[in-house]
Amino acid sequence: HDRELLPDCLTHLFEPRSGTGLELVLQALHAAPDTVEVQEYGCATLRSSAAESPDNRALIASLRGAEILVEALRNHPLQSKVQAAACGGLGNLAHDNAGNKAHILKLGGIQLVLKAMLGFSD
């Protein structure tokens, strides 16, 4: 399912649900902060992986996933698909995890999510 979301250039690299796959997704997001397609599909992969399990949420958080999602929101304020995927990723990271919630708040993630909601109200 997640593989269908990835651009062709990334599909052969990994299985997104594995630890190594999530590490590669985060590396790609970090390495290509200005590439909209990488940000869109990478954030979408993090969003769905974080929704799957507490272990995935912990792994993503330990690899600075919250910071990377917040940066995607900051770097692509006019890209609705990046905004939606990154907001969803932050929401899923925060699910049932007080530490992640506090960290996202500290990073300014809540303000960015609100800004995205107001900017893309349709």
SEPA-794644 format. One record per residue (C-alpha): z, y, x. Coordinates in Angstrom, 1 decimal. Example, Ala and Ser with C-alpha at 12.3 -4.5 7.8 and 13.67 -1.06 7.14 Angstrom:
        Z        Y        X
      7.8     -4.5     12.3
      7.1     -1.1     13.7
This chain:
        Z        Y        X
      0.0      0.0      0.0
      0.9      2.5      2.7
     -2.1      1.5      4.8
     -4.3      2.9      2.0
     -2.8      6.3      2.6
     -3.5      6.5      6.3
     -6.6      8.0      7.7
     -9.0      5.4      9.2
     -8.2      6.5     12.7
     -4.5      5.5     12.3
     -4.7      2.3     10.2
     -5.2     -0.1     13.1
     -2.2      1.2     15.0
      0.7     -0.2     13.0
      2.4     -1.6     10.0
      4.3      1.4      8.6
      7.3     -0.6      7.4
      8.2     -1.9     10.8
     10.4      0.0     13.2
      7.6      0.4     15.7
      5.3      1.6     13.0
      7.7      4.3     11.8
      8.2      5.3     15.4
      4.4      5.7     15.8
      4.1      7.7     12.6
      6.8     10.1     13.8
      5.1     10.3     17.2
      1.8     11.2     15.5
      3.4     13.8     13.4
      5.1     15.3     16.4
      1.9     15.2     18.6
     -0.4     16.7     15.9
      1.7     19.4     14.1
     -1.4     21.4     13.2
     -3.6     18.6     12.0
     -3.3     18.7      8.2
     -4.6     15.1      7.7
     -2.1     13.6     10.1
      0.7     15.6      8.5
     -0.3     14.7      5.0
     -0.6     11.0      5.6
      2.3     10.8      8.0
      4.7     12.5      5.7
      3.5     10.3      2.8
      4.2      7.2      4.9
      7.7      8.5      5.7
      8.3      9.3      2.1
      7.5      5.8      0.9
      9.2      4.1      3.8
     12.4      6.1      3.2
     12.3      5.1     -0.4
     12.3      1.4      0.4
     15.7      0.9      2.1
     18.8      2.5      3.6
     17.8      0.9      6.9
     14.5      2.8      6.9
     16.3      6.0      6.0
     18.7      5.5      8.9
     15.9      4.7     11.3
     13.8      7.7     10.2
     16.8     10.0     10.5
     17.7      8.6     14.0
     14.1      9.4     15.2
     14.4     13.0     14.1
     12.4     12.4     10.9
     14.2     15.2      9.0
     13.3     17.7     11.7
      9.6     16.6     11.6
      9.4     16.8      7.8
     11.0     20.3      7.9
      8.5     21.3     10.5
      5.6     20.0      8.4
      6.9     22.2      5.5
      7.1     25.2      7.8
      3.7     24.7      9.5
      1.7     24.0      6.4
      3.0     26.3      3.6
     -0.4     26.4      1.8
     -1.2     22.7      1.9
      0.0     21.3     -1.4
     -0.3     17.6     -0.3
      1.6     18.1      2.9
      4.3     20.1      1.0
      4.6     17.4     -1.7
      4.8     14.5      0.8
      7.3     16.3      3.1
      9.5     17.3      0.1
      9.4     13.8     -1.2
     10.3     12.5      2.3
     13.3     14.8      2.5
     14.4     13.8     -0.9
     14.2     10.1     -0.1
     16.0     10.6      3.2
     18.8     12.3      1.4
     19.1      9.5     -1.2
     22.6      7.9     -1.0
     23.2      9.4      2.5
     25.7     12.2      2.8
     25.0     12.6      6.5
     21.2     13.1      5.9
     21.9     15.5      3.1
     24.1     17.7      5.3
     21.6     17.5      8.1
     18.7     18.5      5.9
     20.7     21.4      4.5
     21.6     22.5      8.1
     17.9     22.5      9.0
     17.0     24.8      6.1
     15.2     22.0      4.3
     16.6     22.9      0.9
     15.2     26.4      1.1
     11.8     25.1      2.1
     11.8     22.6     -0.7
     12.6     25.4     -3.2
      9.9     27.6     -1.7
      7.4     24.7     -2.1
      8.4     24.2     -5.7
      8.0     27.8     -6.5
      4.7     28.0     -4.6
      3.1     25.0     -6.2
      4.6     25.1     -9.7
      1.6     23.4    -11.3
